[in-house]
Amino acid sequence: MNTKTQTKIIRHGDYMAEIQITLTYTDHDWSPYLDLAEAQKLDHLRQALQNQDLRTAAQLGRLYRLTPVEA
C-alpha cells in the first residue's frame, strides 16, 4: 500500500480553496481511494465555502477570492 499527497481544488461562488489530501494506492480495482478522514476534510471544506464560513475554510485549506477579469 502506497500513499501520495495531492492538492485538490474546491470552488464555490467567488471563492476557491486548495486542500492537501492523501490518496491510498493498492492493487485493488478501486485504487486510488480516500480514507474516511480525507473525504470528511473535503466535505467540511465544501460545506464551509457553501456557508461562506471563510474562517473555517481558511483553516482547512488555502483560500482565494476569485475576481472576474474583463478583457
C-alpha positions in Angstrom: 0.0 0.0 0.0 1.4 3.4 -1.0 0.2 6.9 -0.3 0.6 10.1 -2.2 -0.3 13.6 -1.2 -2.3 15.6 -3.8 -3.7 19.1 -3.9 -7.4 19.3 -4.6 -9.3 22.5 -5.6 -12.8 23.2 -4.5 -14.7 26.2 -5.9 -18.0 27.7 -4.8 -19.2 31.1 -6.0 -16.4 33.7 -5.7 -14.2 31.6 -3.5 -11.8 28.8 -4.2 -9.7 26.7 -1.8 -6.8 24.3 -2.2 -6.6 21.4 0.2 -3.9 18.7 0.6 -5.3 15.2 0.8 -3.7 11.8 0.9 -4.6 9.2 -1.7 -4.0 5.5 -1.0 -2.8 3.3 -3.8 -3.3 -0.5 -3.6 -3.5 -3.4 -6.0 -7.3 -3.4 -5.9 -9.5 -2.2 -8.7 -10.8 0.8 -6.7 -7.3 2.3 -6.3 -6.5 5.1 -5.6 -9.0 5.9 -2.9 -9.6 8.3 0.0 -10.0 7.1 3.6 -12.9 8.4 5.6 -10.9 11.2 7.3 -9.7 12.6 4.0 -13.2 12.5 2.5 -14.6 14.3 5.5 -11.9 17.1 5.1 -13.1 17.7 1.6 -16.8 17.7 2.7 -16.1 20.1 5.6 -14.2 22.5 3.2 -17.0 22.3 0.6 -19.6 23.0 3.3 -17.7 25.9 4.8 -17.5 27.5 1.3 -21.2 27.0 0.7 -22.0 28.6 4.1 -19.4 31.4 3.4 -17.7 30.4 6.6 -14.4 31.8 5.5 -12.6 31.4 8.8 -13.2 27.6 8.8 -12.4 27.3 5.1 -9.1 29.1 5.6 -8.2 26.7 8.5 -8.8 23.7 6.3 -7.0 24.9 3.2 -5.6 27.8 1.3 -8.4 30.2 0.4 -8.7 32.5 -2.6 -11.3 35.1 -3.8 -11.9 34.9 -7.5 -12.5 38.1 -9.4 -13.6 38.3 -13.0 -11.3 40.0 -15.5 -12.8 42.0 -18.3 -10.7 41.9 -21.4 
